Amino acid sequence: TGSVYYLNFKPEADEAWQKLAASYTEQTGVPVKVVTAASGTYDTTLAAELDKSSAPTLFQCGNQGAINSYGDYCYPLDGTAIMDQMTTDAFNLKGEDGQTLSIGYCYEAFGIIVNKALLEKAGHSIDEITDFASLKAVADDIHARAEELGFDAFSSAGLEGSSSWRFSGHLANMPLYYEFRDDGVTAQPATITGAYLENFKNIWDLYTTDSATTGAALISATSDQSEAEFGEGKAVFYQNGSWEYSNLTSKFNMNPDDLAMIPIYCGVEGEEKAGLCCGTENCWAVNKNASEEDIKATLDFMKWVVTSEEGTTMMAKELGPIPFKSAKTPENVFFAQANDYTAAGNYVVTWVFSYTPAVDDWRAGVVDALTQYVSGTGEWSAVETAFVDGWAIEYKTVNG
């Protein structure tokens, strides 16, 4: 009847996968072997294992580069039962012929984290915020009354190294995502146009105006400072990701019921249907060179994982949000909200900042330009130059 060999790449989830595999075998009689590659060795382990006669039937193929390397091993998943269970194909990877070769099975999210209790104390509701105009109206009102309220709208948008990645990476994703969406970009482009940099300016100006920390003080503002401002109830809004849940609820003892994450609105037409910024390199591929029986066994196992009580419970606990119809609500409220947006039909703002050429150098140029802009020694045009010209320069440096 076939068997399954899963080469897992998340060491922290090894124990959970071993237990799940054993349970499935006990229930069905189908042997399921899980082998977990040591941290940082997945690619070399996969290359070695795929050359063996007893190769993995289920493996990780998490980005377009991996598809380029291992696409010839990937079984086309269109029309399979596992695909029928998906709520979005935003995380799926395709081959040159358009066939789906790898599917995203869990993801992380970032956006604007909201302290709902403070928001309500200021006389507002999260339901009011549906686009940039409504976000700005609420933030402007809170900032104008900050002294009276005892808190401000946004935590500091610090440009010190521990914090700046939130803006040169994650916030920069917004103009890049919409430009690439319009232009149908699916691989690293040699140049960008900066078509949505005015939208980037919209949200950046809001972050750095409706905040207790403004101007040159932002240059030295750290990640810990911004987190503490939010965690200690000094700010209503805080741009960060699903990974912050643990710190906010344990380190700062915030009530999960008071926390929410909303999309990063920046004034793009139709953004009221945006979801959170979600991305992953957690993608499953099935080995097309396996026997017909093993391929069927593997597809059956995958479906069971994302539909069964045991499988969906494990995934919610260990992996967070999963893009499948039977997904359970994770304890992490940010993960749960990412699922809710997707289930409601909102489009996923995918992570395209991964296309950035010479990422550290490009981001450094953007941060330098933002630093001059907030300190009053440079114009916004320098930020546009760092984005657009900087991209072309770094691409040419890397690719010749």
Disulfide bonds with the S-S distance in Angstrom:
none
